[in-house]
Amino acid sequence: MEHQKLLTALPSVDEILKSAEGACWLDRYPRRYVLQGIRDMLQRERDRIRTGGRFSSDLQALLAEMDARIQKLCSYSLQPAINATGVVVHTNLGRSVLSDAVLRHVTEIAAGYSNLEYDLEHGRRGKRYSHVQRLINDITGAEASLIVNNNAAAVFVCLVALAKGREVIVSRGELVEIGGSFRVPDVMSNSGAILREVGTTNKTHAYDYENAINENTALLMKVHQSNFRMVGFTETPSVERLAALGKKHTVPVMFDLGSGSLIDMKPYGIYIEPTVQEVLSAGADLVTFSGDKLLGGPQGGVIVGKKELIDIIAKNQLMRAVRVDKMTLAAFEATLHLYLDEERAKKEIPTLRMLFMKPEEIKKRAQKIAARMKKAVAAGAADIRIVQDASQSGGGALSEVLLETFAVAVRPSGMTVNALEAKLRKQKPPIIARIKDDAVVLDARTVLDEDIAPLAAGVSAAISE
Ligand SMILES: *Cc1c(COP(=O)(O)O)cnc(C)c1O
């Protein structure tokens, strides 16, 4: 009986629309979401009353909930987040962060018309890829280059253009799944190329490739194992060895490098794959890599190598389907410009800066975060301390390379660490952290300067909720 009374006491959609709040919402938000927000909350209210979870109706509280619901429906879904995971190239958090110089170029090009495909000198149609080709060739030492939407597309278009209906020889140890749906055998069959597996899981010799070469062989292909590693009794021929073999039998050698580093990272204790320059000078005819992994640019796939091969790929119909847009091109051009001066690239490309950050510098950053946090969080509400830890570079690249880092470990007194981790994700901006040793661990390596204040505020808000 009590339920019935509460149900009839609920206002109707129309009544709410006619109230001061309703008028205000209709003024500010699209009608469709105002209606949906009101209906969602009324429905939830009815359900609560029916299940005995509500004993009185508080109209003001209900209106506030509707307001929150409508705002949520009307706000952007894609939003900035604070990456406190320490994983520099985090695919789920957007991989590489772009620098100011890069963003300026993107904004300038995207905000108006440009010479995207217009030859200013001759006043006729120009080529979209021309804006970045010279830079890529100069930096990598490649004869020719192309850019497509991502590295998966780069590999695919190479296979379609050069190996459709023909055989591609790949080591059994390199038939990997990179993540998402990029699996070498599947990419191969979708492209129409015929996979010719050679060797064993752990050992593949140059003669395995050589024995498999026949008149229908289109490519010898190497795939970087990315987030997978084999140790122990293993062997795979070097790029030099494969290149010599390819030359002998006039079969091009293609290397899907994955991350595509343009800078030697060994001095920073990071070594998993050779640089693009090294692979090219070792004799690879075609190399593909991502724009937003170790290169630190926009999402994209770069194809570099021999001009005669690049020319064939450029003419393939599929190029149109994987064509990059002007924002990507602008971001590539500006990122590559930074590489013309390697010291500048290391300072200004956020991915490189974070990867190469010295432990002392990260420690200072962690101390700054902790100090702010202690000021914001009520005394006794949490234990906050600096811990030494290891961060991953990420991006399916170098995942097992652990870099010395410093983090802020937070142990809340009034809730579990899992509860705190979940609350952090619901802050604005959301804070993504990990849990370790019964603490929420915030790695200072990937916390950007402008994130420090909102991070402290977000942790404080989450703890007091
Ligand atoms: C990451 C990766 C890919 C896929 O690159 P995307 O740019 O994410 O499409 C392909 N191959 C290898 C070896 C990779 O590491």
The ligand as a MOL file (V3000), in Angstrom:
LIG
                    3D

  0  0  0     0  0            999 V3000
M  V30 BEGIN CTAB
M  V30 COUNTS 15 15 0 0 0
M  V30 BEGIN ATOM
M  V30 1 C 52.0220 -3.1280 -32.9310 0
M  V30 2 C 52.3790 -4.0460 -34.0120 0
M  V30 3 C 51.5680 -4.1570 -35.1400 0
M  V30 4 C 50.3060 -3.3880 -35.2870 0
M  V30 5 O 50.5760 -2.0190 -35.3890 0
M  V30 6 P 49.3960 -0.9520 -35.2700 0
M  V30 7 O 50.0590 0.3490 -35.5550 0
M  V30 8 O 48.8660 -1.0730 -33.8840 0
M  V30 9 O 48.3810 -1.3070 -36.2840 0
M  V30 10 C 51.9580 -5.0170 -36.1350 0
M  V30 11 N 53.1000 -5.7350 -36.0350 0
M  V30 12 C 53.9020 -5.6490 -34.9560 0
M  V30 13 C 55.1540 -6.4830 -34.9120 0
M  V30 14 C 53.5810 -4.8010 -33.9040 0
M  V30 15 O 54.3600 -4.7060 -32.8350 0
M  V30 END ATOM
M  V30 BEGIN BOND
M  V30 1 1 1 2
M  V30 2 1 2 3
M  V30 3 2 2 14
M  V30 4 1 3 4
M  V30 5 2 3 10
M  V30 6 1 4 5
M  V30 7 1 5 6
M  V30 8 2 6 7
M  V30 9 1 6 8
M  V30 10 1 6 9
M  V30 11 1 10 11
M  V30 12 2 11 12
M  V30 13 1 12 13
M  V30 14 1 12 14
M  V30 15 1 14 15
M  V30 END BOND
M  V30 END CTAB
M  END
